[in-house]
Amino acid sequence: MRTHIRPALVLLTCFTLLTGVIYPVLVTGLARSLFPHQAGGSLVRNPSGELVGSELLGQAFAEPRYFAGRPSATGPTPYNAAASGATNQGPLNPALHAAVSERIAVLRAANPGVQGEIPADLAAGSGSGLDPHISPEAARFQAPRVAAARGWTTERVLARVEIHVEARTFGVLGEPRVNVLRLNQDLDAQH
């Protein structure tokens, strides 16, 4: 029995050290040296150095002077990373239709005078419930409301939106997008 247990314990110890200690330390060290901002959580600070969020997690912006992100499906606390997940409601589910209809009504009321279709990403929740981005179309849809609340022209707000449009990753992955936290932070910095 010793001839079978000893090699098994030696292998268990070796693989535990290799995969549980050496590999994580190596990967973490490389990530921190090559990509320190991303490895640290892509944290965003205001000009005074106070932590205001992460580029990777959406936040609830309810004031009219801010752009709103995609609806969060994380329960009573929006954008709660501990409750990340979608509703898993299919396209034929009446509850999904009711939720989307309610969001559309709220968006129409919050953005009076804006004509045309409401961008899908504002009416539908994100898969994780934590999405920090909206489409450029969703940002443009909200621009008149944000401009009116700030006392700016819509053109001024749209110019700030265009600065924050991120292209597809590597030119092919994903869609153009706008980070809501970064855009709102920029608007606050403009006074």
C-alpha positions in Angstrom: 0.0 0.0 0.0 3.0 2.3 0.7 4.1 1.9 -2.8 0.8 3.4 -4.1 0.2 6.1 -1.4 3.7 7.7 -1.4 3.8 8.5 -5.2 0.2 9.8 -4.9 1.1 12.1 -2.0 4.2 13.3 -3.8 2.2 14.1 -7.0 -0.5 15.8 -5.0 2.1 18.0 -3.2 3.9 18.8 -6.5 0.8 19.7 -8.4 -0.7 21.7 -5.5 2.5 23.8 -5.4 2.7 24.1 -9.1 -1.0 24.9 -9.9 -2.0 26.4 -6.5 1.1 28.6 -5.7 3.7 28.9 -8.4 1.4 29.4 -11.4 -0.9 32.0 -9.7 2.0 34.0 -8.4 3.7 34.0 -11.8 0.5 35.0 -13.7 -0.3 37.7 -11.1 3.2 39.1 -11.2 3.2 39.2 -14.9 -0.2 40.9 -15.0 0.8 43.5 -12.5 4.0 44.3 -14.3 2.6 44.3 -17.8 -0.9 45.6 -17.2 -1.0 47.3 -13.8 -4.2 49.3 -14.4 -6.2 46.3 -15.5 -4.7 43.9 -13.0 -5.7 46.4 -10.3 -9.4 46.3 -11.3 -9.4 49.2 -13.8 -10.2 51.5 -11.0 -11.4 55.1 -11.8 -10.6 58.0 -9.5 -11.8 61.6 -9.6 -9.3 64.5 -9.9 -8.9 64.6 -6.1 -7.9 61.0 -6.1 -11.1 59.6 -4.6 -12.2 56.2 -5.9 -15.4 56.5 -7.8 -15.7 53.1 -9.5 -14.3 50.7 -12.0 -14.3 50.8 -15.8 -15.5 47.2 -15.7 -18.6 47.6 -13.6 -21.7 49.7 -14.4 -23.2 52.1 -11.9 -26.6 53.5 -11.3 -26.8 57.2 -12.5 -30.3 58.5 -11.8 -29.9 62.2 -12.1 -30.9 63.8 -15.4 -27.6 65.4 -15.9 -25.9 62.0 -16.2 -26.0 59.4 -18.9 -27.7 56.2 -17.7 -26.2 52.8 -18.4 -27.9 49.6 -19.4 -30.6 48.4 -17.0 -29.2 46.1 -14.3 -30.9 42.8 -13.5 -29.1 42.2 -10.2 -32.1 42.6 -8.0 -33.0 45.3 -5.6 -29.5 46.7 -5.6 -28.5 47.6 -9.1 -25.1 46.7 -10.4 -24.4 44.5 -7.4 -21.4 42.3 -8.4 -22.4 39.7 -5.7 -25.7 39.1 -7.5 -24.4 39.2 -11.1 -26.5 37.4 -13.6 -29.3 37.7 -16.1 -33.0 37.1 -15.7 -32.8 34.2 -18.1 -36.2 35.2 -19.5 -36.7 34.1 -23.1 -38.0 36.3 -25.9 -41.5 34.9 -25.6 -41.7 35.4 -21.8 -44.5 37.9 -20.9 -42.5 39.1 -17.9 -39.6 40.2 -20.3 -42.1 42.0 -22.5 -43.6 43.8 -19.5 -40.1 44.8 -18.2 -39.0 46.1 -21.6 -42.3 48.0 -22.1 -41.9 49.6 -18.7 -38.3 50.6 -19.4 -39.4 52.1 -22.8 -42.1 54.2 -21.0 -39.6 55.4 -18.4 -37.1 56.3 -21.1 -39.7 58.2 -23.1 -40.8 60.1 -20.0 -37.2 60.9 -19.0 -36.2 62.0 -22.6 -39.2 64.0 -23.8 -39.0 65.3 -27.3 -36.6 62.7 -28.4 -38.1 60.9 -31.4 -37.3 57.6 -33.1 -36.6 54.2 -31.7 -35.1 53.6 -28.3 -31.8 51.8 -28.6 -32.1 48.2 -27.6 -29.4 48.3 -25.0 -31.3 50.9 -23.0 -34.5 48.8 -23.0 -32.9 45.4 -22.4 -30.8 44.5 -19.4 -27.3 43.3 -19.9 -26.4 39.6 -19.6 -24.4 40.1 -16.4 -26.4 43.0 -15.0 -23.0 44.8 -14.6 -22.3 46.1 -18.1 -20.5 49.5 -17.9 -21.0 50.4 -21.6 -23.8 51.6 -23.8 -23.8 51.9 -27.6 -23.0 55.2 -29.2 -26.7 55.3 -30.3 -27.8 55.0 -26.7 -25.6 57.8 -25.7 -26.8 60.0 -28.6 -30.4 59.2 -27.6 -29.8 60.6 -24.1 -27.7 63.6 -25.1 -30.6 66.1 -25.4 -31.8 65.3 -21.8 -28.2 65.6 -20.4 -27.7 68.8 -22.3 -30.9 70.4 -21.0 -30.1 69.3 -17.4 -26.7 70.9 -17.6 -27.7 74.0 -19.5 -25.5 73.1 -22.5 -26.2 72.7 -26.1 -26.9 69.2 -27.4 -24.0 69.6 -29.9 -21.6 70.2 -27.0 -22.8 67.0 -25.2 -22.6 65.1 -28.5 -19.1 66.2 -29.0 -18.1 64.8 -25.6 -19.9 61.5 -26.5 -17.9 61.2 -29.7 -14.7 61.6 -27.8 -15.6 58.6 -25.6 -16.7 56.2 -28.3 -14.4 53.2 -28.1 -13.7 51.2 -31.3 -14.0 47.5 -31.6 -11.3 45.6 -29.7 -8.5 44.8 -32.2 -10.7 46.3 -34.9 -13.0 43.2 -35.0 -14.2 42.1 -31.5 -17.4 43.5 -30.1 -19.1 46.7 -31.2 -18.3 50.4 -30.7 -19.2 51.4 -27.2 -19.2 54.2 -24.6 -18.1 53.8 -21.0 -20.8 55.5 -19.0 -18.7 56.2 -15.9 -15.9 57.8 -18.0 -18.3 59.9 -20.0 -20.1 61.2 -16.9 -16.8 61.9 -15.2 -15.7 63.9 -18.2 -18.9 65.9 -18.3 -18.4 66.8 -14.6 -14.8 67.9 -15.4 -16.1 70.2 -18.1 -18.1 72.3 -15.5 
